[in-house]
Every structure is written in C-alpha cells, then in structure tokens.
C-alpha cells in the first residue's frame, strides 16, 4: 500500500490525478488495479467516458440494472446511460465534465459513495431537451452522487442546474416547463404522479440515520435552518458572515442575509416545505476545514405566490444536493443544486390539468 495520501480532488491538478502512480492508496476490494483509490476511480471513469469520448465504457462501469434518479424521472441500465450520453453529445459536442470536488464515504461491505461536483462548459450545436439549436456557449454545474461496488456504479442520484442551462440558452424557463408538461400529458405521463412515492418517503422522515461528525452536523443544521420558516432568523449562527453560496439558476449569494432572502422567497411559494436528509459524506479540506455533502429531498405545496407565479396547489418534490465547506464551526461556502426546470414542470403539470 502506498504512503501517498488518498486523492484530494479539490486541490489536485487533473494531470496528477490522471497519472497518480501504480500503487494503491487505500483498500479498494473488487475494483480494477488501475484505480489507486476511490476518488481516482470516479475521476478516471469520467475522463474516459466524457473527455476521451469512450462512451461504450459505460457498459463496463455501470451495472446493467443501475437506477439513475433525477427530478425529471428515473432511468435504468448501463445501455440507457450510453444512449443518454450520446444524445447529450449530439446537442453539446464539446461538452466537458471538469471535476471541482469529490466528497466520498466508505459505505462498508466493499461499497463506496461519491458526491462529484462538476462544471460543464459546452456549445449548443444540436437540438436539446430544452429546445432548438441556439449556437450558444453555456456553463453549468452538476452533482452526481454514485453508489459504487465491484468496479461499477450500482445507483446514482443526478442533480443538474438545468435552470441555468435554459436561461443561458436564451429560453424562457416557465415556457420550457409548460411545453414539457404538455408533452407529458400527450404521452400519458405525469411528473407529479411519478413522484408520489418520493413525496411520501420525504414526509415519513429522514432516510439517513448515520453518526455525524461535527462539520456534518453544522452542515445539516444550516440546511434545515435555511429551508424552514422557523430557522430563517437563526442563519447567522450557522453561516459565516462571508459565506459564498450558489443556488439554482446560477444564483450567487454572499452572507446569511442574502441566503435568508433567497430561501425566504422559496418558502413563500411552498409554506409547508418539509426536508429530509438521505445521505451525508465528509472529508478533510485544508487545515481544519471540512467538506460535507448532503443529499436531501423536500416536498411541499405550491400554495404561495412569488418566484413560481400564482399558486397552483401543485404537490412538488425536490431532489437536492448541497456541498458545504465548513470552517471554524460555520459554513463558509455552499453549492446547492436541484433541477428547477423539473420543479416548474410539476407546477405546469398542475396548471395544465386544470385547463
């Protein structure tokens, strides 16, 4: 076993991550010998699939029955991953998936879990799920959370800032959501109905009951406070006054006051919003700082006016991931991603059903 530290994605150059040397840096049972540790596995397979354009490798690194969960619906199987990857590259041929961070955890029994923060720069050169070709260059962020075992992704939770993509492409978000909801209706599909079980699971309480380190507890408390009406006045106890925070739509905020205002508008639209924590992972950053990933879900009723227009009474479901950087007992940086187009699509579905 090598004495080198486990790959730290947030602070390591990509060239070094691609050529880390031959020796294992951690126990990785069931994984190919070329992968020196679990973060290296995540970065290397992403490089090969997306940057080397070796899309068929998805068949090697995704389980045949792998479930991929998104707010727009679930897909299943390695071949579907291949097909969707090819479709994305037809719309955005130069798309890159550059790694900003990988926060990970050992799940036991040879399984590992990754929270992979990605920045994608790309040019729209073909029709996409959002509309016709625009020729525009865009930049968005994604977090892919993968449960892996025996050299394969066996389950994935994917959140992408599709609101930012739609806006940068020059489309109107609510119009895109409405068109998607209309297409769903023609096809006999309802995103609201699809998420019925997910909403029930969120209302039943937290699915994750593991032990928490101090930084993870700070992160979860900050998340809960920001997304609850009762916690809005306490954000200064969870967030550093210099906190840099990002939210869907490529929204950039600074300080607990701006976070409170942005989240407050969300809570006006969904006054009964309920949040449940599904998974937590934590790794060191620099010095005493810690990086924490929290995968969470939320459900509520669109009964308030504001960001999403007049109340529709749509029961909505949100699948979100937040990566936190915790320093000195408070959140210093935060990136929160969910698919806000899929959220608007649920609202549009309720409106369309009413005629």
C-alpha positions as CSV (number, residue, x, y, z in Angstrom):
1,X,0.0,0.0,0.0
2,X,1.4,3.4,-1.0
3,X,2.2,6.0,1.6
4,X,0.7,8.7,-0.6
5,X,-2.5,10.4,0.6
6,X,-5.8,9.5,-0.9
7,X,-6.5,11.7,-3.9
8,X,-7.9,15.1,-2.9
9,X,-9.8,16.2,-5.9
10,X,-10.5,19.9,-4.9
11,X,-6.7,20.7,-4.6
12,X,-5.1,18.3,-7.1
13,X,-4.3,19.1,-10.8
14,X,-6.0,16.9,-13.3
15,X,-2.7,15.8,-14.9
16,X,-1.6,14.5,-11.5
17,X,-5.0,12.7,-10.9
18,X,-4.7,11.0,-14.3
19,X,-1.1,9.8,-13.6
20,X,-1.1,9.0,-9.8
21,X,1.4,6.1,-10.0
22,X,0.7,2.4,-9.8
23,X,0.3,1.8,-6.1
24,X,-3.0,1.5,-4.2
25,X,-3.5,4.2,-1.6
26,X,-6.5,2.6,0.1
27,X,-8.2,-0.8,0.3
28,X,-10.5,-1.0,-2.8
29,X,-11.8,-4.6,-3.0
30,X,-13.4,-5.6,-6.3
31,X,-12.1,-2.5,-8.2
32,X,-9.6,-2.8,-11.1
33,X,-5.9,-2.4,-10.2
34,X,-5.5,0.8,-12.3
35,X,-7.5,2.7,-9.7
36,X,-5.3,3.8,-6.8
37,X,-8.2,4.9,-4.6
38,X,-11.9,5.6,-4.9
39,X,-11.7,9.3,-5.9
40,X,-9.3,8.3,-8.6
41,X,-11.9,5.8,-9.9
42,X,-14.6,8.5,-10.1
43,X,-12.3,11.0,-11.9
44,X,-10.8,8.4,-14.2
45,X,-14.0,6.9,-15.5
46,X,-15.5,10.3,-16.0
47,X,-12.4,11.4,-18.1
48,X,-12.6,8.3,-20.2
49,X,-16.3,8.4,-20.9
50,X,-16.7,12.1,-21.5
51,X,-13.3,13.6,-22.4
52,X,-11.9,10.6,-24.3
53,X,-15.5,10.1,-25.8
54,X,-15.3,6.4,-25.0
55,X,-19.0,6.3,-24.3
56,X,-19.3,2.5,-24.6
57,X,-17.2,2.2,-21.4
58,X,-20.4,3.0,-19.6
59,X,-21.2,-0.7,-20.2
60,X,-18.2,-1.6,-18.1
61,X,-18.6,0.9,-15.3
62,X,-22.4,1.0,-14.8
63,X,-24.4,-2.0,-13.6
64,X,-26.8,-3.5,-16.2
65,X,-29.7,-2.7,-13.8
66,X,-28.3,0.6,-12.4
67,X,-31.0,3.1,-11.4
68,X,-30.3,6.8,-12.0
69,X,-32.6,9.1,-10.1
70,X,-33.4,12.6,-11.3
71,X,-36.2,15.1,-10.7
72,X,-37.3,14.7,-14.3
73,X,-37.8,10.9,-13.7
74,X,-35.7,7.8,-13.4
75,X,-33.8,5.8,-15.9
76,X,-32.3,2.3,-15.6
77,X,-29.4,0.4,-17.0
78,X,-26.0,0.9,-18.5
79,X,-27.2,0.9,-22.1
80,X,-29.6,3.7,-21.3
81,X,-26.6,5.7,-19.8
82,X,-24.8,5.1,-23.1
83,X,-27.8,6.3,-25.1
84,X,-28.4,9.4,-23.0
85,X,-24.7,10.3,-23.1
86,X,-24.7,10.1,-26.9
87,X,-27.8,12.2,-27.1
88,X,-26.2,14.9,-24.8
89,X,-23.1,14.9,-27.0
90,X,-25.2,15.4,-30.1
91,X,-26.7,18.5,-28.6
92,X,-23.4,19.7,-27.0
93,X,-20.5,18.0,-28.9
94,X,-17.7,19.9,-27.0
95,X,-19.2,19.3,-23.5
96,X,-16.7,18.9,-20.7
97,X,-17.1,17.5,-17.2
98,X,-14.4,19.2,-15.2
99,X,-14.1,18.0,-11.6
100,X,-14.4,20.6,-8.9
101,X,-14.6,18.2,-6.0
102,X,-15.3,14.6,-5.0
103,X,-16.6,14.1,-1.4
104,X,-16.8,10.5,-0.6
105,X,-17.6,7.9,2.0
106,X,-16.9,4.2,2.7
107,X,-20.3,2.5,3.0
108,X,-18.9,-0.8,4.2
109,X,-19.0,-4.3,2.6
110,X,-16.9,-3.1,-0.3
111,X,-19.3,-0.2,-1.3
112,X,-18.3,3.4,-1.7
113,X,-20.3,6.6,-2.2
114,X,-19.2,9.7,-4.1
115,X,-20.5,13.2,-4.4
116,X,-18.9,14.6,-7.6
117,X,-19.2,18.3,-8.2
118,X,-18.8,19.1,-11.9
119,X,-18.5,22.2,-14.0
120,X,-19.5,21.8,-17.7
121,X,-18.7,24.2,-20.4
122,X,-20.3,23.4,-23.8
123,X,-21.7,24.8,-27.0
124,X,-25.2,24.0,-28.2
125,X,-24.9,22.6,-31.7
126,X,-27.9,20.3,-31.9
127,X,-31.5,20.2,-30.6
128,X,-31.7,19.6,-26.9
129,X,-34.4,18.6,-24.4
130,X,-34.9,22.3,-23.9
131,X,-35.5,23.5,-27.5
132,X,-33.9,24.1,-30.9
133,X,-30.3,24.8,-31.7
134,X,-29.1,28.2,-30.4
135,X,-25.3,28.0,-31.0
136,X,-24.7,29.5,-27.6
137,X,-21.9,28.6,-25.2
138,X,-23.1,27.8,-21.7
139,X,-21.6,26.8,-18.3
140,X,-23.5,24.9,-15.7
141,X,-22.8,22.8,-12.6
142,X,-23.9,19.3,-11.8
143,X,-23.5,17.0,-8.8
144,X,-23.5,13.3,-9.5
145,X,-23.8,11.1,-6.4
146,X,-22.9,7.5,-7.1
147,X,-23.0,4.3,-5.0
148,X,-20.3,2.0,-6.3
149,X,-19.3,-1.6,-5.7
150,X,-17.1,-4.1,-7.6
151,X,-15.9,-1.6,-10.1
152,X,-19.4,-0.4,-11.1
153,X,-21.9,2.3,-10.4
154,X,-24.9,0.5,-9.0
155,X,-27.1,3.5,-8.2
156,X,-26.9,7.2,-9.0
157,X,-28.6,10.4,-7.9
158,X,-28.1,13.2,-10.5
159,X,-28.8,16.9,-10.0
160,X,-28.1,19.5,-12.6
161,X,-28.7,23.2,-12.7
162,X,-31.0,23.0,-15.7
163,X,-32.5,26.4,-14.9
164,X,-29.1,28.0,-15.6
165,X,-28.8,26.0,-18.8
166,X,-32.2,27.1,-20.1
167,X,-31.6,30.7,-19.2
168,X,-28.1,30.8,-20.9
169,X,-29.6,29.1,-24.0
170,X,-31.9,32.1,-24.2
171,X,-35.2,30.2,-23.5
172,X,-37.9,31.3,-21.0
173,X,-37.9,28.7,-18.1
174,X,-41.6,28.6,-17.5
175,X,-42.4,28.2,-21.2
176,X,-39.9,25.3,-21.4
177,X,-41.6,23.7,-18.3
178,X,-45.0,24.2,-19.8
179,X,-44.1,22.6,-23.1
180,X,-42.6,19.6,-21.2
181,X,-45.7,19.3,-19.1
182,X,-47.9,19.4,-22.3
183,X,-45.8,16.7,-23.9
184,X,-46.1,14.6,-20.7
185,X,-49.9,14.9,-20.9
186,X,-50.0,13.8,-24.5
187,X,-47.8,10.8,-23.6
188,X,-50.0,9.9,-20.6
189,X,-47.3,10.8,-18.1
190,X,-47.5,13.0,-15.0
191,X,-44.3,14.1,-13.2
192,X,-46.5,14.8,-10.1
193,X,-47.9,11.2,-10.1
194,X,-44.4,9.8,-10.8
195,X,-43.1,11.4,-7.6
196,X,-46.0,10.4,-5.3
197,X,-43.9,7.7,-3.5
198,X,-40.9,10.1,-3.3
199,X,-43.1,12.7,-1.6
200,X,-44.5,10.1,0.8
201,X,-40.9,9.0,1.7
202,X,-39.8,12.6,2.4
203,X,-42.9,13.2,4.6
204,X,-42.1,10.0,6.6
205,X,-38.8,11.4,7.8
206,X,-35.1,11.2,7.3
207,X,-33.8,8.1,5.5
208,X,-30.3,8.6,6.7
209,X,-29.5,7.8,10.3
210,X,-25.7,7.5,10.4
211,X,-23.5,9.1,13.0
212,X,-22.5,12.7,12.4
213,X,-19.1,14.4,12.8
214,X,-19.1,18.0,14.0
215,X,-18.8,19.5,10.5
216,X,-21.6,17.3,9.1
217,X,-23.8,18.4,12.0
218,X,-23.1,22.1,11.2
219,X,-24.0,21.5,7.5
220,X,-27.3,19.7,8.3
221,X,-28.3,22.4,10.8
222,X,-27.5,25.1,8.2
223,X,-29.6,23.3,5.5
224,X,-32.5,22.8,7.8
225,X,-32.5,26.4,9.0
226,X,-32.3,27.8,5.5
227,X,-35.2,25.7,4.2
228,X,-37.5,26.2,7.1
229,X,-39.5,29.3,8.1
230,X,-38.7,28.8,11.7
231,X,-34.9,28.7,11.0
232,X,-34.6,31.9,9.0
233,X,-33.8,34.2,11.9
234,X,-31.0,31.8,13.1
235,X,-28.9,31.7,10.0
236,X,-26.1,33.8,11.4
237,X,-25.4,31.1,13.9
238,X,-24.9,28.6,11.1
239,X,-23.2,30.7,8.4
240,X,-20.1,32.8,8.4
241,X,-20.7,36.4,7.5
242,X,-18.6,35.9,4.4
243,X,-20.4,32.8,3.2
244,X,-20.4,32.4,-0.6
245,X,-23.5,30.4,-1.7
246,X,-24.8,29.2,-5.0
247,X,-28.3,28.2,-5.8
248,X,-30.2,27.0,-9.0
249,X,-30.2,29.5,-11.9
250,X,-26.5,30.2,-11.3
251,X,-27.5,32.4,-8.4
252,X,-24.5,33.7,-6.4
253,X,-25.1,35.0,-2.9
254,X,-22.9,36.4,-0.1
255,X,-23.6,36.2,3.6
256,X,-26.5,34.8,5.6
257,X,-28.7,37.8,4.9
258,X,-28.8,37.1,1.2
259,X,-29.2,33.4,1.8
260,X,-32.2,34.1,4.1
261,X,-33.8,36.4,1.5
262,X,-33.4,33.9,-1.4
263,X,-34.6,30.9,0.6
264,X,-37.4,33.0,2.2
265,X,-38.8,33.6,-1.3
266,X,-38.8,29.8,-1.9
267,X,-40.6,29.3,1.4
268,X,-43.3,31.9,0.4
269,X,-44.1,29.7,-2.6
270,X,-44.0,26.5,-0.6
271,X,-45.0,27.4,3.0
272,X,-45.3,23.8,4.1
273,X,-41.9,22.7,2.7
274,X,-40.6,19.6,4.5
275,X,-37.0,18.5,4.2
276,X,-35.5,15.0,4.7
277,X,-31.8,14.1,4.7
278,X,-30.9,11.0,2.7
279,X,-27.1,10.8,2.7
280,X,-24.1,12.6,4.3
281,X,-20.4,12.3,3.4
282,X,-17.5,14.3,4.8
283,X,-13.8,14.6,4.0
284,X,-11.0,17.0,5.1
285,X,-10.3,20.1,3.0
286,X,-7.3,22.3,4.1
287,X,-6.2,22.8,7.6
288,X,-9.1,22.2,9.9
289,X,-11.7,22.9,7.3
290,X,-14.1,20.1,6.2
291,X,-16.1,19.4,3.0
292,X,-19.5,17.9,3.6
293,X,-22.0,16.7,1.0
294,X,-25.7,16.3,1.9
295,X,-28.2,14.7,-0.4
296,X,-31.7,15.7,0.6
297,X,-35.3,15.7,-0.6
298,X,-38.1,18.2,0.0
299,X,-41.8,18.2,-0.6
300,X,-44.4,20.9,-0.3
301,X,-47.5,22.5,-1.8
302,X,-47.2,25.4,-4.2
303,X,-49.8,27.5,-2.3
304,X,-48.0,30.8,-2.2
305,X,-47.3,33.5,-4.8
306,X,-43.8,34.7,-5.8
307,X,-40.9,33.1,-7.7
308,X,-43.1,30.4,-9.4
309,X,-46.1,32.6,-10.2
310,X,-49.6,32.4,-8.8
311,X,-50.4,29.5,-6.5
312,X,-51.1,26.2,-8.4
313,X,-51.6,23.9,-5.4
314,X,-49.2,21.5,-7.1
315,X,-47.7,19.0,-4.7
316,X,-44.0,19.2,-5.6
317,X,-40.9,17.1,-5.0
318,X,-37.3,18.3,-4.9
319,X,-34.2,16.2,-5.1
320,X,-31.3,18.3,-4.0
321,X,-27.6,18.0,-3.1
322,X,-25.7,20.6,-1.2
323,X,-21.9,20.6,-0.8
324,X,-20.7,22.6,2.2
325,X,-17.3,23.9,3.2
326,X,-17.2,24.2,7.0
327,X,-14.6,26.4,8.8
328,X,-14.5,27.3,12.5
329,X,-17.9,25.8,13.2
330,X,-19.8,27.6,10.5
331,X,-20.5,27.2,6.7
332,X,-18.0,29.3,4.7
333,X,-19.0,28.0,1.2
334,X,-22.1,26.3,-0.1
335,X,-23.3,25.0,-3.5
336,X,-26.9,23.8,-3.7
337,X,-28.2,22.2,-6.9
338,X,-31.5,20.9,-8.0
339,X,-33.3,20.8,-11.3
340,X,-35.5,23.8,-11.1
341,X,-37.0,23.2,-14.6
342,X,-38.3,19.9,-13.3
343,X,-39.8,21.8,-10.3
344,X,-41.5,24.2,-12.7
345,X,-42.6,21.3,-14.8
346,X,-44.5,19.9,-11.8
347,X,-46.3,23.2,-11.3
348,X,-47.0,23.4,-15.0
349,X,-48.5,19.9,-14.9
350,X,-50.9,21.0,-12.2
351,X,-51.9,24.1,-14.2
352,X,-52.3,22.1,-17.4
353,X,-54.5,19.5,-15.7
354,X,-56.9,22.3,-14.6
355,X,-57.1,23.6,-18.2
